[in-house]
């Protein structure tokens, strides 16, 4: 496993070692002890999976304290543009976002600490996303930021006219309203 920094403390790109041959490929998508060797020691307790069509934008979602979630995100079908926004009070990168293409072909994973909003856009006909969480989902702690926030200026890598956004995400507050 190769761990790469993103310029935002705690937000890491994980690149697993992939073994390919004529039959296909094999890789360890998660190995707690190896991650601990990099100083990454989350106790993941819930796995989630979503499948979406091209143009879907999910997010930006997060859970408020005390139920903030760390997530380890990967794609098993298709490709997404994955985005994390630093919402940690006092962080030198507060309000900064980082985005990365995750795909079934590049095998990359994004390690998102608690205190970040998370969102994604689907870049292929379909994409299946799987992610581990270190905290259970708590509806009363759920919150978010509008995907099209003018201060964040996130380029979702899809045609805005083809964006598919849930009604719930369309009424999320803007970053300045947090």
C-alpha positions in Angstrom: 0.0 0.0 0.0 1.2 3.5 -0.9 -0.2 6.4 1.1 0.0 9.8 -0.5 -0.8 13.1 1.2 -3.2 15.6 -0.3 -2.0 18.9 1.3 -4.9 18.7 3.8 -3.9 17.1 7.1 -5.5 13.6 7.5 -7.0 13.5 4.0 -5.0 10.7 2.3 -4.9 8.8 -1.0 -4.5 5.1 -0.6 -3.0 3.2 -3.5 -3.1 -0.6 -3.0 -0.7 -3.0 -4.5 -2.6 -4.7 -7.3 -1.6 -8.1 -8.6 -2.7 -8.7 -12.2 -2.4 -11.7 -14.5 -4.4 -13.2 -17.4 -7.1 -14.3 -15.0 -7.7 -10.7 -13.7 -6.5 -9.1 -10.6 -6.3 -9.3 -6.8 -5.7 -6.7 -4.1 -6.3 -6.1 -0.5 -8.8 -3.3 -0.3 -8.4 -3.0 3.5 -5.8 -4.2 5.9 -6.1 -2.6 9.4 -2.6 -3.5 10.6 -0.9 -2.2 7.4 -2.8 1.1 7.7 -1.8 1.3 11.4 1.8 1.2 10.2 1.1 4.5 8.5 -0.5 6.0 11.6 -4.1 5.4 10.3 -6.0 3.7 13.1 -9.8 4.0 12.6 -12.1 1.4 13.9 -14.5 1.0 10.9 -17.9 -0.3 12.0 -20.2 0.2 9.1 -19.9 -0.4 5.3 -22.0 1.4 2.8 -22.6 1.0 -0.9 -24.3 3.1 -3.6 -24.8 2.8 -7.3 -25.6 5.8 -9.4 -26.0 6.8 -13.0 -23.9 9.3 -15.0 -24.4 12.9 -13.8 -25.5 12.1 -10.3 -24.0 14.4 -7.7 -24.3 13.2 -4.1 -23.5 15.6 -1.3 -21.9 17.4 0.2 -22.8 15.3 3.3 -21.4 15.0 6.8 -22.5 14.1 10.3 -22.1 16.7 13.1 -20.2 15.9 16.3 -20.3 13.7 18.3 -21.1 11.4 15.4 -18.6 12.8 12.8 -17.6 9.9 10.4 -14.2 9.0 9.0 -14.7 7.3 5.6 -12.5 5.1 3.4 -14.0 5.4 -0.1 -13.4 3.2 -3.2 -15.1 2.5 -6.5 -15.8 -1.1 -7.7 -17.6 -0.1 -10.9 -17.1 2.9 -13.1 -15.6 6.2 -12.1 -16.4 9.1 -9.8 -15.0 12.5 -8.9 -14.7 12.3 -5.1 -14.6 15.5 -3.1 -13.9 16.2 0.6 -14.3 19.7 2.2 -12.4 20.5 5.5 -14.9 21.6 8.1 -12.7 21.2 11.1 -12.8 24.4 13.3 -9.3 25.8 13.7 -7.8 23.8 10.8 -5.4 25.8 8.6 -7.3 24.3 5.6 -10.8 25.0 6.9 -13.1 25.5 3.9 -10.6 24.0 1.4 -11.7 21.1 -0.8 -9.8 18.3 -2.5 -11.1 16.2 -5.4 -9.8 13.1 -7.0 -11.0 10.6 -9.6 -11.6 7.2 -8.1 -12.4 4.3 -10.4 -12.6 0.6 -10.7 -9.6 0.9 -13.0 -7.2 3.0 -10.9 -8.0 1.2 -7.6 -7.4 4.4 -5.6 -9.1 5.0 -2.3 -9.7 8.3 -0.4 -9.3 8.3 3.4 -11.5 11.1 4.7 -11.2 11.9 8.4 -14.2 13.0 10.6 -14.9 16.7 10.3 -15.1 16.7 6.5 -18.1 17.1 4.1 -18.1 14.4 1.4 -19.6 14.4 -2.1 -19.2 12.7 -5.4 -20.2 13.0 -9.1 -20.6 10.1 -11.4 -18.3 10.3 -14.5 -19.3 7.0 -16.2 -22.6 5.4 -17.3 -22.9 3.9 -13.8 -20.6 3.8 -10.7 -20.7 1.7 -7.6 -19.1 3.2 -4.5 -18.2 1.4 -1.4 -17.1 3.1 1.8 -16.2 2.2 5.4 -17.3 4.4 8.3 -16.0 4.6 11.8 -19.3 5.8 13.2 -22.8 4.6 12.7 -25.3 6.8 10.7 -27.3 9.1 13.0 -30.1 10.9 11.2 -30.2 13.6 13.9 -26.5 14.5 13.2 -26.9 14.6 9.5 -26.0 17.8 7.7 -24.6 19.1 4.5 -23.5 21.9 2.1 -24.9 22.7 -1.3 -23.0 21.0 -4.1 -23.0 24.3 -6.1 -21.8 26.6 -3.4 -20.4 29.7 -5.0 -17.6 30.1 -2.4 -16.3 26.6 -2.7 -16.4 26.6 -6.6 -16.2 22.8 -7.0 -15.7 21.6 -10.5 -17.7 18.4 -10.5 -16.2 17.3 -13.9 -19.6 16.8 -15.5 -21.9 19.0 -17.6 -23.9 21.1 -15.1 -26.9 20.8 -17.4 -26.8 17.0 -17.0 -26.4 17.1 -13.2 -28.9 14.9 -11.3 -29.3 16.1 -7.7 -31.7 14.9 -5.0 -34.4 17.3 -3.7 -32.8 16.8 -0.3 -29.4 18.0 -1.5 -30.9 21.0 -3.4 -32.1 22.5 -0.1 -28.8 22.1 1.8 -27.3 25.4 3.2 -24.4 27.2 1.7 -21.0 27.1 3.3 -21.3 30.6 4.7 -24.4 29.5 6.6 -22.7 26.8 8.7 
